[in-house]
């Protein structure tokens, strides 16, 4: 029941996003709809690079350390235990889920013509940049650089979380747990987009203050 509800909600989200794109409610300025005026669709090599960076890149691995540390401190799931072995299991389990989800999104995105990359919108006012961060969590660029619902992501995020129930410990292999992981997956992606969007600005300001 929970799995079916999650799928229905994602389909509704995709339809709503598609409707917004069709009636012009999505932002149409070139710097938001197109990463650049000379946008070129992602190549096979670039898609592989995206997969590797999103799976074993420094940012993803660092987030995994914090996630595993918090889980170990909370002893959740309890089957792993509050020790280094439990930390390693939690870290490995997250990495398995991330790699599975990224592989699904990369594969389906290649077939459906979706570009999973995030492009900064660094010149607009803060309100529009925050909107861009949220919007790009649920959309992707098509072959012409226009925004479209990220259907491959809608399949990949819940897909990897419900699929991982087959190898997770009992306490986190329920449909409810998978649905919660799906929600947190989108929240995590939104946070990652925000980091990509604003970190260069923060780093530049910090660098100027130091000097």
BELBELSUL-V76354 format. One record per helix or strand. SS is the DSSP state (H for helix, E for strand). FROM is the first residue (numbers start at 1). TO is the last residue. If there is no record, write none. Layout:
ss = <SS/SS>
from = <FROM/FROM>
to = <TO/TO>
This chain:
ss = <H/H/H/H/H/H/E/H/E/E/H/H/H>
from = <2/30/44/58/78/84/115/126/139/147/151/170/175>
to = <23/33/56/74/80/112/115/138/141/149/166/172/210>
